[in-house]
Structures are given as C-alpha cells and as structure tokens.
C-alpha cells in the first residue's frame, strides 16, 4: 500500500476532536478506525519490512497496559521522526491482529499531549462490530432493580434446560447509551441444539421483564468480554444447577455382602 497523499484522513480528523470526557468524539474515532479503506493507520515496525514474515509491530506500555504505536498519515510519519519501516493497514485489520493478545493501539504518540490510546477492549469492539458491544468505559454493579418474578421464572426455565450450568447478573451502564441488565450464561454445551435451547429459555422468560427494561445476555466462556470478566470475578450465581443437585447417596461400607470400594475384591 502506498503511504503517499497529503489530505487529512478520516481517522486523523476524528482524532483531533477527541478530548477528555468527550466519549461521543472518541466513539466517532472508533467508527473511523472501523471503516475499511478510509480507516487506515501507519503501523510502526520495530523489525522487518511490511509484508515480511519477520515483521513485528513496535510496542509501548502505558499504565501497565500494552499498545502498538502508529501514526495517522504520511505527514505524521514524517513528523514522528520514525526511521524504521512501517506498514499501512486498515484499522479493522490492526484491531483484529492486536486485541486477542490484549494489545491496544496508540495513535500519534509523538504528538503534543502524547496522542490517544485505544485500549484492547475497544479494538475488540472494532473487530466484532461496534454496535454489537456496549461503549466503554463500563460501569458495572449488582442490579438494584427488584424483579423477583423474572429471576424466578428464568431460574425455573434454566433448570429445565440441561445445557445451563449457572446464571449470573449485572447492571451495566455504558459510556454512551442506556443502562441494561446483563445475564451471564454459563453452559455445559455450545452445540447448535444447546444454543437453540438456551435462546428459547431466554425468550420464554423475558415476558416477565418490566416494559422498557433492556436485557442482554453474555457468554461466560468469552475470555475477552468485560461484562463476562466482571461477572466471573464479582457476581455469585443466582441460579446454580450443581448447587441445587441432590447430594449423592453414600456408598455402602465394605463388609459382609458388599464388595470393597471400587468394586474389586
């Protein structure tokens, strides 16, 4: 790809609008990065050449988190003084490459003020679709709203759905958008029939949710989902199949008329 050109790109334009607390401007920056062809960034290579097997992005650490540095145009590349190789890629491509290793993307670290960092959780949103994930940073807590009928019905339906191991809950307040109730689904089985059964379980239960209350689900197996991570660390199940299972009957003691433990004489 060519790094030529003198016009300000969409990413660079949106980057200039970002200021502390302007989550709307930051979200617009993420949308620019997620747009193929117009969301290009110049990735700084610590070693190797663009497209070569040994090419390796640079890395930097900020507040204990890793980021790969990049610049937003050929002009910014020149201003940065970078004298090694670089690679021009779509922001979407960079996001897909970086987030699974918990690396973010740092835009124009040479700029006055130090540029802007995009954490790996937001790169995950770019990679999977911005509208499919809530806008961070998220405020997470135990739900304060009292809806015992819904929880009771959901637990009852979960008990009838063998794929479900446990259910957790959280109240999620995104940086942008309405708060919602998240239900964490801990399942034994992720086969298509099991997924269909869990989906039916939720559909049978949401009728007990008060009008206007948004409810979403999250897979507890998702190692990269911030809501699932919070639920695993902070929330006790409100339904736990194994906690409700009857205790196994004690095995008869070895003695006359009974084989020893293990079924061997």
Long-range contacts (C-beta under 8 A, 24 or more apart in sequence): 1-40, 1-50, 1-87, 1-88, 1-89, 2-88, 3-42, 3-74, 3-77, 3-86, 3-88, 4-74, 5-73, 5-74, 6-74, 6-75, 8-73, 9-38, 9-40, 9-72, 9-73, 10-35, 10-38, 10-39, 11-38, 11-39, 11-40, 11-41, 11-72, 11-91, 11-107, 12-72, 12-73, 12-76, 15-72, 15-107, 15-108, 15-116, 18-116, 23-135, 23-175, 23-176, 24-176, 26-116, 27-130, 27-135, 27-175, 27-176, 29-116, 29-118, 30-118, 30-122, 30-125, 30-126, 30-130, 31-130, 32-91, 33-91, 33-92, 33-94, 33-95, 33-105, 33-118, 33-126, 34-91, 34-92, 34-95, 34-126, 34-130, 35-91, 35-92, 36-90, 36-92, 37-90, 39-90, 39-91, 39-92, 40-88, 40-89, 40-90, 40-91, 41-70, 41-71, 41-72, 41-88, 41-89, 41-90, 41-91, 41-94, 41-105, 41-107, 42-70, 42-71, 42-72, 42-73, 42-74, 42-76, 42-77, 42-86, 42-87, 42-88, 43-68, 43-70, 43-86, 43-87, 43-88, 43-89, 43-94, 44-68, 44-69, 44-70, 44-71, 44-80, 44-82, 44-84, 44-86, 45-84, 45-85, 45-86, 45-87, 46-84, 47-84, 48-85, 49-85, 50-85, 50-86, 50-87, 50-88, 51-87, 55-85, 55-87, 57-98, 59-103, 60-106, 60-109, 62-106, 62-117, 65-102, 65-104, 65-119, 65-120, 66-101, 66-102, 66-103, 66-104, 67-103, 67-104, 67-105, 67-106, 67-117, 68-94, 68-98, 68-103, 68-104, 68-105, 68-106, 69-106, 69-109, 70-94, 70-105, 70-106, 70-107, 70-108, 71-107, 71-108, 71-110, 72-107, 72-108, 76-108, 76-110, 76-111, 79-110, 79-111, 80-108, 80-109, 80-110, 81-110, 91-126, 92-126, 92-127, 94-123, 95-123, 95-124, 95-126, 95-127, 96-127, 98-123, 99-123, 99-124, 99-127, 99-224, 100-224, 121-224, 121-226, 124-224, 134-172, 134-174, 134-177, 134-180, 134-227, 135-174, 135-175, 135-176, 135-177, 136-174, 136-175, 136-226, 137-175, 138-172, 138-173, 138-174, 138-175, 138-226, 138-227, 139-172, 139-173, 140-170, 140-171, 140-172, 140-173, 140-226, 140-227, 140-230, 140-234, 141-170, 141-171, 141-173, 142-169, 142-170, 142-171, 142-235, 143-169, 143-170, 143-171, 143-181, 144-171, 145-171, 145-181, 145-213, 147-208, 147-209, 147-210, 147-213, 149-208, 150-205, 150-206, 150-208, 150-209, 151-238, 153-204, 153-205, 153-208, 154-183, 154-201, 154-202, 154-205, 154-208, 154-239, 155-238, 155-239, 157-201, 157-204, 157-205, 158-201, 158-239, 158-241, 159-239, 159-241, 159-244, 160-201, 161-197, 161-198, 161-200, 161-201, 162-188, 162-189, 162-197, 163-187, 163-188, 163-189, 163-194, 163-195, 163-197, 163-198, 164-188, 164-198, 164-201, 164-239, 164-241, 165-240, 165-241, 165-242, 166-220, 166-237, 166-239, 166-240, 166-241, 166-242, 167-237, 167-238, 167-239, 168-220, 168-231, 168-235, 168-236, 168-237, 168-238, 169-231, 169-235, 169-238, 170-227, 170-230, 170-231, 170-234, 170-235, 172-216, 172-227, 178-214, 179-214, 180-213, 180-214, 180-215, 180-216, 181-209, 181-213, 181-214, 181-215, 181-216, 182-215, 182-216, 182-217, 182-218, 182-227, 182-231, 183-215, 183-216, 183-217, 183-218, 184-217, 184-218, 184-219, 184-220, 184-227, 184-228, 184-231, 184-235, 185-217, 185-218, 185-219, 185-220, 186-220, 186-221, 186-237, 187-219, 187-220, 187-221, 190-221
